[in-house]
C-alpha cells in the first residue's frame, strides 16, 4: 500500500462498515508497543455537543501561547486529513501513510476498528512531532473511547444530552457517567453540564478529580479567569460561547496567562459545518452538523434571533439511529417550511421513514420532501424567495453531501 487512498480502503476493511467496539485494552496494548513516552500536556474534550468548537478554540489559544500543538477531531467533512492537524495544518498524506504503517506493524493480529486505527495514527504523528500540547476530542462517550488511553492534564465536558443511547445508556444520567470517564485523579475537569450536576459531582468524588463549573466563571459574556484575575469578553464569538469559555479555563488551569488580546482571534475562529453560512443560487444557506435534540434547539434558538419567521426554511435528514421524533418538533417550532431528505448508505434513514415519523407526530404531510439532498438542492431553489434563508441540519453526512454539490462549488 503506497498511497493514502490505499490505506483508507484497507482500514475500512478491518471491521464491518461503521463498526463501533468500545474498550481500551486492545488499543492501549498497541499504543504501548508503539511508545512509552507520555505527552507533555493534554486537553481532552468530551461532551454531547460543542466538542469540536472547544478543540478549535483551544487551538487558537495554543497558537497565541506560541505552543507546538496537535488537534485530533472526528468525524471529517471533506477528507480524512481534517481529523489530524499540527499547528493548525492538516497532516500530509506522507505523514499519515507513515503513521498507518507504524500502527499496522505494531498491532500484529490485534483487532482495531476504523476509529481506533485513526486515533493511534494521530497519536503517532503527535508523538513524532514532539508537541507541547495535544488537544483531543473524544469520539463517543468517554470512559471506553480510544482517545481515553491518553491521560489528560485537564478534561473538558462541554454538555450532556441524549445521543448514542445504544452505547452509552438510555438516560442522561448514564450518559453523564460514561463521559465522566475522562476525569483523572487530582486533575481539573471543566464543565458546563449543569443539567447533570449531581451525577458529575458524584463521579468527581469517585475519580478524585477537581470539578470546576463554568457558571462560576462565566457571567453573561464576561469570563472571569480566576487563576490569573483576567476578564475576557466573549460577546463577539462565532463559536458557541460555552465551548470557547471552557477552552479558556482549560488553558488557565494549565498555568497559562490569558490576555485580553486573545478576544479578537477567538472572535474570528469558525468551524466548518457549525452554523456555516454560504451564498448560493442568490440565497442564504446555513449548514450545521447538529444531529441531536439539544443541537437542534441551540441552532434554531440562535438563528431565530436574526431570521424573520416568514423567511425560514429547514432541510433535514438524519441517520437511522438518531432521535428524529424529538428533533422534528424543535424544527417545526422554528418554521412550518420543513424539507425532509433521505440519507443513503448503511447508516442513513430514507425519506419514507422521515415522512412516516413526521405524519405520526403532526398528522399531516411536510412542506416538501426529496429522496436525496442532491435532489433537494436541485429542486428547492426554484420554490424559494430571494430573501429566504435555508438551514441544512441533521448529520455530518448531510452537510458533507451538500458541500459536494455544484450549488456550493
Secondary structure, DSSP 8 states (H G I E B T S, - for coil): --SHHHHHHHHHTSSSTT-----SHHHHHHHHHH-----S-EEEEE-SSSHHHHHHHHHHHHHHTT--EEEE----SS-GGGGEEETTEE--HHHHHHHHHHHHHHHTT----HHHHHHHHHHHHHHHHT-SEEEEE-SSSSTTSGGGGS--SEEEE----S--HHHH-SSHHHHHHHHGGG--TT-EEEE--GGGHHHHHHHHHHHT-EEEEGGGTEETTEEEETTTTEEEE-TT-SS-HHHHHHHHHHHHHTT----TTHHHHHHH---TTSSEEEEETTEEEEEE---SHHHHHHHHHHHHTTS-GGGEEEEE--BTTS-HHHHHHHHHHH-S-EEEE---STTB--HHHHHHHHHHHHSS--SEEESSHHHHHHHSGGGS-TT-EEEEES-HHHHHHHHTSGGG-
